[in-house]
Amino acid sequence: MRWERATTVVRVFCLLLAAGSFGVAWRLTWIGAHGIDDVPPPFTLAAGLTGIGFLCVAAIGRYPTPAMDKHGKS
C-alpha cells in the first residue's frame, strides 16, 4: 500500500463531502429522534464514518492506493 498526495482540489472536494456526510448523519439522527421514521443505527453510523474518512483525507492530504509491483499488478 502506498500513500498518494492529494491535490488541493481533491482536498477541498473531500472537505465538502465530509460536511455533507455529517449533515446526513445529523439529519438521520434528527428524523429518528422525532419519531418521523425508524432509522436503523447502521445508516447513521455509516454516514458518520464516511464523514470522518473524508475529513481525514482533507486534513492529512494523503490517501492510500494499492502498491504496484514491477509487472504493473497490484
C-alpha positions in Angstrom: 0.0 0.0 0.0 1.3 3.4 -1.0 0.1 6.8 0.3 -0.5 9.3 -2.6 -0.6 13.0 -2.1 -4.0 14.6 -2.6 -4.2 17.8 -4.7 -5.8 20.9 -3.4 -8.9 20.3 -5.5 -9.3 16.8 -4.1 -8.8 18.1 -0.5 -11.5 20.8 -0.9 -13.8 18.3 -2.5 -13.3 15.8 0.4 -14.0 18.6 2.8 -17.3 19.3 1.1 -18.2 15.6 1.1 -17.3 15.4 4.8 -19.6 18.3 5.6 -22.4 16.6 3.5 -21.9 13.3 5.2 -22.0 14.8 8.7 -25.2 16.7 7.6 -26.8 13.4 6.5 -25.8 11.7 9.8 -27.3 14.6 11.8 -30.5 14.6 9.7 -30.9 10.8 10.1 -30.4 11.2 13.9 -33.0 14.1 13.9 -35.5 12.0 12.0 -35.1 9.1 14.3 -35.3 11.2 17.5 -38.5 12.9 16.4 -40.2 9.6 15.5 -40.9 10.6 11.9 -39.4 7.3 10.7 -37.5 4.4 12.2 -33.9 4.9 11.0 -31.6 1.9 11.6 -28.4 2.8 13.5 -26.0 1.4 10.9 -27.2 4.1 8.4 -26.3 6.9 10.8 -23.0 5.2 11.7 -22.1 4.7 8.0 -22.8 8.3 7.2 -20.7 9.5 10.2 -17.8 7.2 9.4 -17.8 8.3 5.8 -17.6 11.9 7.0 -14.7 11.0 9.3 -12.9 9.3 6.3 -13.3 12.3 4.0 -12.3 14.7 6.8 -9.1 12.7 7.3 -8.2 12.9 3.6 -8.9 16.6 3.7 -6.9 17.2 6.8 -3.9 14.9 6.2 -3.7 15.4 2.5 -2.9 11.8 1.6 -4.9 8.7 0.7 -3.9 5.0 0.4 -3.6 3.3 -3.0 -2.6 -0.3 -3.8 1.2 -0.6 -4.5 2.1 -1.8 -7.9 4.9 -4.4 -8.4 7.4 -4.2 -11.3 5.0 -6.0 -13.6 2.2 -3.5 -13.2 0.0 -5.7 -11.0 -1.3 -4.7 -7.6 
